[in-house]
Amino acid sequence: MAFDIDMIKGVYTKMAERVDKAREVVGKPLTLSEKILYNHLWDGTPTKAFTRGKDYVDFAPDRIACQDATAQMALLQFMQAGKSKVAVPTTVHCDHLIQAKDGAAVDLKHANSVSSEVFDFLESVSNKYGIGFWKPGAGIIHQVVLENYAFPGGMMIGTDSHTVNAGGLGMVAIGVGGADAVDVMAGMAWELKFPKLIGVKLTGKLSGWTAPKDVILKVAEILTVKGGTGAIVEYFGPGALSMSCTGKGTICNMGAEIGATTSTFGYDESMERYLRATDRADVADAANKVKSYLTADPEVYANPEQYFDQVIEINLSELGPLLNGPFTPDLSTTVGKAMTEKAKANDWPIVVEWGLIGSCTNSSYEDLSRAASIAQQALDKGVKMKSELGINPGSEQVRYTAERDGILQVFEKLDAKIFTNACGPCIGQWARYSDPKNAPKNSIVHSFNRNFAKRADGNPNTHAFVASPEITAAIAIAGRLDFNPMTDALINENGQEVMFDEPTGWELPPKGFEVKDNGYLAPEADGSHVQVKVAEDSERLQLLAPFEPIGNSITGAKLLIKAFGKCTTDHISMAGPWLRFRGHLDNIANNTLIGAVNAYNQKTNFVKNQLTGEYGGVPDVQRQYKAKGIKTIVVGDHNYGEGSSREHAAMQPRFLGVAAVIVKSFARIHETNLKKQGMLGLTFANEADYDLIKEDDTFNFLDLNEFAPDKQLTLEAVHADGSKDLIKLNHTYNAAQIGWYNEGSALNLIKIQNAS
Ligand code: F3S
């Protein structure tokens, strides 16, 4: 059995007591989001109300999901925790490392050959530590999670931004970095700033050409790519009740595109239907017993302004199909004429070269069936396909059922390519060009979520527009960006004008879902004998060794780099081609800080080696210090480490021997990641002291042996002329985090605690 009904029942059993108590301490009716959050407090029954957008709170998620790219370093780290099994049900999904080129059969074989070492590692480590493993071709993580694991009222974290998709089944599901996932796998709490709440009231009903996708495209237009930051978006109202569960998943999925922490919907009949159709009648039965706890208190939706930080209302009956893009998902244009004008004004190519249907956002049975209804009309009415069409089904279950029901064959008759049940073009795994950088300007339409430059095909000149699957199908067939299927005719092979009828489809397969091999491998009950597979000479994977404690005496340290201005996690650990090495710390460390600007010469990857007086690349210079046993510090500006939760940005400097990162201010997640890796993450008590740091300085920490919560540290900067400055440094380490530092890392400490 893939899901754990006892765990789900356990969540529901404690719900009444905890939610009732939460209502008491908060002192007013609760939103659904608050009910789920308060039912998942690490400390159990709530004892006080938390301030939204301010308080950091420890939570106990029910599940973890990891995709193949991010799982590598997460699991390598988890192996350091000395545990025999993951503490929380966890699954790994192989979906990111599969290229789309010639169609599923050929592409999957190719992926299994070029990434076999990664898949073998993930499979063996999953088997050893009690983790469910979904093989390459089994499906896209978020579709598979929705079909198998998501449940109303649950809390999940996942090492992928679109983990939020599971909100379609009433979860609070949040994308996190590998370090957070490792903590929870190892049995620790997960910390989150208590989110703000945005309510979206949906009135009216979707009809005709309008789809759930248009709801989130509209929300993106209203809130923009930053409007959801730090907030949970909770959808409600009659319009929400009238939508399918997978449609709700689409809306929650693209909550990531507005920066939302997550999005969710209250439990309703569409969710019950979906649970029963996906062989989880027992989950539906259990949820029905606690129904009132799986949606907001009635007063909340009656007077939303009183309970949410912001409320938006959208009338679905008035909503029309939208095309969002190019290069950003919040730039909306109504399908049709408005696009003719806008494309002309902005010089967007009006001819559409490709239509792509799928991704974790829109690859459900309903999505495929509605898009196929348009494709079938093209066949019936003798309309020739003007663009190329690619389809990525969301899971093997969806693919198998869609093939059984003749849906995929409709696309194939239009010469569409059916790619693997995987991310494919959505994550740039699309072999569209041999030289993408110099490829021509063009437009594509897809039903994915992200559309920034180069995302799909690596071509900076590809203008990608986001639309519903049915609009994507219609526009791809017409071959024009400004085609409006509601008003425009097409000329068929006989020279006649024909029009599309409205799309039709099935919320769920009329004959039920079916699958022969869903691609799931359950772990062994006792995996202690399983050998984790990592080749000694692998370029992509490397087992980790525990970090040695840095110790409480740092003297004679050198400056590796004083970073000027913005220094994001991407400046510290670049993505792009380096992602290939994300499971090999030594290899990926060769990109450490190569994007940071050196404050002394305004150049990137060009720092002075104090041992030779020569300039070199940051990783090279740092490796020379390391070889001589010399500790180094990194100095930075404001909001150092902003961007993503990528743990590599902390692990790499640590691995290369950097002892301390001292900045004007930190992005909080990166600061925590440095602490977890057993490093010093410190801030200047007086920001202007940043200017005191000179290129040739030597550094001594004067009172590190007294490292304690709320106590400043003192740094002595000895300048080349022998003069000295004393610099006061602040820190936010609590006693437990000082324990991480003393033991060399949080995982080292967990290992010691497990052993005792
Ligand atoms: Fe995969 Fe694209 Fe979703 S990369 S997980 S299909 S956003």
Boltz pocket constraint, residues with backbone or C-beta under 6 A from the ligand:
constraints:
  - pocket:
      binder: B
      contacts: [[A, 95], [A, 96], [A, 140], [A, 141], [A, 142], [A, 160], [A, 162], [A, 359], [A, 360], [A, 361], [A, 422], [A, 423], [A, 426], [A, 427], [A, 449]]
      max_distance: 6.0
